[in-house]
Amino acid sequence: MFAAASDNAEPKRRVAESLVKEMTDAEKEEFNALPVLEIEDMEQVNYLHTIAEGWAYPLKRFMNEQEFLESMNMNTVTDADGKKHILSVPITHHITAAQKEAMKDHKRIALKCSKISDDVLAVIEEPEFFDNRKEEICTKTFGTRSVLHPKIERIEEQGEFLISGKSMRFTQHIQFGDGMDQYRLTPQQIYDIAEERGADAVYAFQVRNPLHNGHCLLLKDTREQLIKQGYKNPILLLHPLGGWMKDDDVPLDYRMRQHQALLDDGTFIPEHTILAIWPSPMYYSGPNEVLWHASSRVNAGITHFITGRDPAGVKHPEIDDVDLYDHWHGQKLLISQQDLLNGVQVMPFKVAAYNKVNKKMEFFGVPGGAPKEDFDFISGSKMRKMAKEGTEQPEGFMSPAGWEILCEYYQSL
Amino acid sequence: MFAAASDNAEPKRRVAESLVKEMTDAEKEEFNALPVLEIEDMEQVNYLHTIAEGWAYPLKRFMNEQEFLESMNMNTVTDADGKKHILSVPITHHITAAQKEAMKDHKRIALKCSKISDDVLAVIEEPEFFDNRKEEICTKTFGTRSVLHPKIERIEEQGEFLISGKSMRFTQHIQFGDGMDQYRLTPQQIYDIAEERGADAVYAFQVRNPLHNGHCLLLKDTREQLIKQGYKNPILLLHPLGGWMKDDDVPLDYRMRQHQALLDDGTFIPEHTILAIWPSPMYYSGPNEVLWHASSRVNAGITHFITGRDPAGVKHPEIDDVDLYDHWHGQKLLISQQDLLNGVQVMPFKVAAYNKVNKKMEFFGVPGGAPKEDFDFISGSKMRKMAKEGTEQPEGFMSPAGWEILCEYYQSL
């Protein structure tokens, strides 16, 4: 369907095809005989997975030097037809000087990760090597001098070189065997489910936290807004991030149980919702990263993307009580780049907070809304403290089934 | 004419109009009565001049927060029609908290610089103020953590706020009274001269150094290449940077005398050359800055832009003998963004060096060229030493009249 109400009927929604082409038995034998680059770090598997399934379209390999250069400077890359696409984050594979020396004369290199598979995950054809310009990529991506930022710390630990190649062959739909593979839908699978349900709008929500009733209010309100615009059957793509996160974020397994509980108890209406895992790691790069959060989902044929206050933000690593990014720069930047999102509409959202009088989450600071003094802004740290201590949550803050899972997690620490 | 040989006949060359509208006597009186923000620093006059004459099109004021945000993250800004233009450097005006406090309630603010004029240079209408996010703009623009970079040092000294406004009225074609105002041509003036001469191609060369015969070789070779492509009358826009530079660069007055000497002695053919001053300050931001060097000249209706090795590069401020930028990233990046340059063709250039055997500057490393051992790479520091000591230059290195001016400068220090 995917047309209907919007007067912006074209361009057509994009669906990126998976780049995975599974191996024949003969190929399996052939690829298993190639020199192997073992991937030690699951974050690098996240990247490989992200590229392989089409989430980084038009990228078809770990970034080569030209793609790295364009992305680092312009937050875009150029496709084979000369068209620019937003791609604002480095999606690279790093190696040490010793690994480069060992690999430099090979025409093909097999990538393996023995933690998840005995077989080859991908083959790099005609490898290319270039400098991992860590200071430049970190400063241009994150906008800070600090090396204590959680993602910068990881980049600074990388090898001195980056590897790409003339092309890459992706040989597996990566499976993690962690009981959550059924949520790891490809862009095409998400598109197909939306089509089967007769969706005429798909609005995506990036999330890496447990969902409270403020989120639910927002997501229901978005559906209502879209229906007011003339859409008949808007579907929510609830799309938690599945890759690497900093240590104090809630792990994926607890988050998926929490989200599923909210579907099971009717907080979200299952027919109006697709719950799927997005394979990318986090960057915590604020305005830079919200471009990635949106542009990647464009590949699943979404029509709308929701974004709010301080997306992908983080505290300044070296200045107390200062947020690294301006709270509204992410949203403002994304809206300004909407023309590069293949027709997807950006929906800026309002802040929801806990109304102590009405005992529920409500939009804050909207015309006709409750006065400021009625609201309590329940911070992440306050929520963690309550969950850790098993305090009863404020009535109406979160679905009771979801709260229980959150308490279980924090009490397990 | 500006069409001819190129099969890429459209889009039409752009000529940015000057934004200056000189004051009537009544306006002069009116504007002189407004609250005044005095510009202490000539670099800020450079910015004002750059915007006023159309060199920063589509910018029509000091960047406001949205323009700052887009430029900082995307190296582009969006015009009123929603079209993106390359604008890769911050062009802002900074103020202190005290200045902001004094100015915040005024509807109009007059900008003056008593060093060059008793009259108002510009009026800011409906002022807006926003945070001067120094760490973010410096890291994203320059790609380094160092605060010892020559331009970053200046930004770090700026006030805590940036000022823009709903609009700006530019009231003067800025004159510096330094004997070089006749070279300060507007984009329209440059376009008109090229038209008068019947140019069918205008190729621009950004320069902030004295010109040796390697430059001359390159610029003549470019003309020959364009003629081979079918152009009948390619004209060189020799376009030295006129704004702030670091202390050890050769000052503008000596450079202009040196360039003029090369026109006077026939090293450059006057009918094939337009010598004009470009008002921007330097940034020393490498690949980021070459975008600015090219995009700004697009506004003068050029058809081609030449760029070479390590444009706008600088040593890493804190790592010995390491260049801050990859030598070829600037050229590669600019070529990749050519579609955003309104049809202007980027011409990558070859390295020229001194051939000791032939006693002249020649292209290095070209097919059929002389072997490496015949070449001497005469570095800037070697050249400075020779000029300082009055050593005779290697035969054929630079026009004698130009060399004399260079010696005069270095011996004056």
Interface residues (C-beta under 8 A of the other chain):
Chain A: E65 Q66 L69 E70 M72 N73 M74 N75 T76 T78 G82 K84 D131 R133 E135 E136 T139 K140 F142 G143 T144 R145 V147 P287 N288 L291 Y325 D326 H329 K332 L333 S336 Q337 D339
Chain B: E65 Q66 L69 E70 M72 N73 M74 N75 T76 T78 G82 K84 D131 R133 E135 E136 T139 K140 F142 G143 T144 R145 V147 P287 N288 L291 Y325 D326 H329 K332 L333 S336 Q337 D339
